[in-house]
Amino acid sequence: DLTNVNLNNNMNIISEVKEEESHSKKFRESEFDFPEEVPPPNPPKNPSSEDNKEIDQKGNRCLMALRGHYDEVFCILEIFNKQLVSCSKDGTVLIWSIDNQSVIHNFKAHNNNVGCAIELEQNKIATGGGDCKIKIWDISSDPKEDAILSGHKNSVFSICKINEKFIASASCDKSIRLWDLEKKKCDCIFEGHMGYVWSVVKLKEDNKIASASFDNTIKIW
């Protein structure tokens, strides 16, 4: 009888451990699972002058707080004419005047989050989103789509410019893609990461890029 009690106790412990491991694995796999085609519940708000107050604290000095997005901001970059581009989980891209601390353009860029943006040339930017797409935008006046690059199977969270003809993108589908901007199509796919690819950069050495992944590795291609 004592043997049976010990056996049952051991089986209960093993079952609890397996259940805990399963829960932990499920959490890790779903932690960065970005659903697609989920429209934002509310339109983003434009910042008010009341929001943009100077904050000056002892030891730190925040010159300005820019508020316009209603969800997490994933990426910012400075472009021509002292303008700032911000990308948000709310699906919008805001273009700000740094001097005036005001929004110049506010547009819905992707059907889900906007994970990244880069400047291609003056008046042109590229964005990557949770709808698996990369979009090229002409922002010379009111922003308009210039091209859509489709092929990734999950959110795009990083884009880098290779040269005037090519860009590279990193995605949660565990791949990196090289895109021909003239032909507006994928030129080749780099596969080998075992997890989401968060970032891709062009190395100074010709014809090489580096990628960083959720699988704890950096790969040179």
C-alpha positions in Angstrom: 0.0 0.0 0.0 2.8 2.4 0.9 4.4 1.7 -2.5 1.2 2.5 -4.3 0.9 5.8 -2.3 4.4 6.8 -3.2 3.8 5.9 -6.9 0.6 8.0 -6.9 2.4 10.9 -5.3 5.2 10.7 -7.9 2.7 10.5 -10.8 0.9 13.6 -9.4 4.2 15.5 -9.2 5.2 14.5 -12.7 1.8 15.6 -14.0 2.0 19.0 -12.2 5.5 19.6 -13.7 4.4 18.7 -17.2 1.4 21.0 -16.8 3.6 23.8 -15.6 6.1 23.3 -18.5 3.2 23.2 -21.0 1.8 26.4 -19.6 5.3 28.1 -19.7 5.9 27.0 -23.3 2.4 28.2 -24.3 3.1 31.6 -22.8 6.5 31.9 -24.5 5.1 31.0 -27.9 2.1 33.4 -27.6 4.0 36.2 -25.8 4.9 37.8 -29.1 2.1 36.5 -31.3 0.8 39.4 -33.3 -2.7 38.9 -34.6 -3.4 40.1 -38.1 -6.2 42.2 -39.6 -7.3 43.6 -36.3 -8.6 47.2 -36.8 -7.9 49.7 -34.0 -11.0 50.4 -31.8 -10.6 54.2 -31.8 -9.0 56.7 -34.2 -5.7 58.2 -32.9 -6.0 61.6 -31.3 -4.1 64.7 -32.4 -1.9 66.2 -29.6 -3.1 69.3 -27.9 -1.0 72.2 -26.7 -1.9 71.2 -23.1 -0.2 67.8 -23.8 3.0 69.4 -25.1 4.2 71.1 -21.9 7.9 71.4 -21.1 9.0 69.2 -18.3 12.0 70.2 -16.3 13.0 68.0 -13.4 16.2 68.0 -11.3 18.7 65.7 -12.9 16.7 65.1 -16.0 15.3 67.5 -18.6 12.5 66.4 -21.0 12.0 69.3 -23.4 8.8 68.1 -24.9 6.3 65.2 -24.8 4.7 64.5 -28.1 1.3 62.8 -27.7 -0.8 61.6 -30.7 -0.7 57.8 -30.7 -3.2 56.0 -28.5 -1.1 52.8 -28.3 2.5 51.7 -27.9 5.1 53.5 -30.1 7.5 50.9 -31.7 9.8 53.0 -33.8 10.9 56.6 -34.5 13.3 58.1 -37.0 14.4 61.6 -38.0 14.0 62.5 -41.7 14.6 65.5 -43.8 13.5 69.1 -42.8 13.7 68.4 -39.1 10.8 66.0 -39.2 10.2 62.9 -37.0 8.4 59.8 -38.1 6.7 57.6 -35.4 5.2 54.1 -35.8 2.7 52.7 -33.4 0.8 49.6 -32.5 -2.4 51.6 -33.3 -1.6 51.1 -37.0 -0.8 54.7 -37.7 2.3 56.7 -38.7 2.6 60.3 -37.5 5.0 62.7 -39.1 6.0 65.5 -36.7 7.6 68.9 -37.0 10.4 68.9 -34.4 10.5 72.7 -34.4 6.8 73.2 -33.9 6.1 70.0 -31.9 3.1 69.4 -34.1 1.7 66.7 -36.4 2.2 67.4 -40.1 0.7 64.1 -41.3 -1.3 61.4 -39.5 -2.3 58.4 -41.6 -3.3 54.8 -41.3 -0.4 52.8 -42.6 -1.2 49.2 -41.9 -4.2 47.1 -40.8 -2.4 46.1 -37.6 0.7 47.5 -35.8 3.4 49.5 -37.6 6.6 48.0 -36.4 9.3 49.9 -38.3 10.1 52.6 -40.8 13.1 53.8 -42.8 13.8 56.8 -45.0 14.5 55.7 -48.6 15.1 59.1 -50.1 13.7 62.6 -49.6 9.9 62.4 -49.5 9.9 58.6 -49.5 9.7 56.2 -46.5 9.1 52.5 -46.1 7.0 51.0 -43.3 6.6 47.4 -42.1 3.5 46.2 -40.3 1.5 43.4 -38.6 -0.4 42.8 -41.8 2.8 41.1 -43.1 3.4 43.9 -45.7 6.0 46.5 -46.4 4.6 49.7 -47.9 6.4 52.5 -49.7 5.0 56.0 -49.1 5.3 59.2 -50.9 5.1 61.9 -48.3 5.9 65.0 -50.4 2.3 66.2 -49.7 -0.5 64.1 -48.3 1.0 60.6 -47.8 0.0 58.1 -50.4 1.0 54.5 -51.1 3.6 54.2 -53.8 4.1 50.4 -53.6 3.2 47.3 -51.5 5.7 44.5 -51.0 4.0 41.3 -50.0 5.5 37.9 -49.1 6.1 37.7 -45.4 3.8 35.5 -43.4 4.0 37.4 -40.1 4.7 40.9 -38.7 7.5 42.9 -40.1 9.6 44.5 -37.4 12.7 45.8 -39.1 13.8 47.2 -42.5 17.2 48.3 -43.6 18.3 50.1 -46.8 21.0 48.2 -48.7 21.4 50.7 -51.5 19.2 52.7 -53.9 17.8 49.6 -55.4 17.4 47.1 -52.5 16.0 46.9 -49.0 16.0 44.0 -46.5 13.3 43.1 -44.0 13.1 41.0 -40.9 9.9 39.3 -39.8 8.3 37.2 -37.1 7.9 34.5 -39.8 11.6 33.7 -39.0 12.9 34.9 -42.3 14.7 37.8 -43.9 13.8 39.0 -47.4 15.7 41.1 -49.9 13.5 43.3 -52.0 14.1 44.9 -55.4 12.6 48.3 -55.3 12.5 48.8 -59.1 10.7 45.5 -59.7 8.7 45.8 -56.5 9.2 42.1 -55.7 11.2 39.8 -53.4 14.6 39.0 -54.8 15.6 36.3 -52.3 14.8 34.8 -48.9 17.2 34.1 -46.1 16.0 31.3 -43.8 17.8 29.6 -40.8 16.6 31.3 -37.7 14.5 29.2 -35.3 12.6 32.2 -33.8 11.2 35.5 -34.7 13.7 37.8 -36.4 13.5 41.2 -34.7 16.2 43.2 -36.5 18.2 43.3 -39.7 21.1 45.7 -40.5 23.4 46.3 -43.4 27.1 45.7 -42.5 29.8 48.1 -43.8 31.4 45.2 -45.6 29.9 44.9 -49.0 27.2 42.3 -49.7 26.6 41.4 -46.0 23.7 41.8 -43.6 23.3 40.8 -40.0 20.0 39.6 -38.3 19.0 39.3 -34.6 16.5 36.7 -33.5 14.3 35.5 -30.6 16.4 32.2 -30.9 19.3 33.9 -29.1 21.5 34.2 -32.2 22.8 36.8 -34.5 23.5 35.6 -38.1 25.6 37.1 -40.8 24.4 36.6 -44.4 
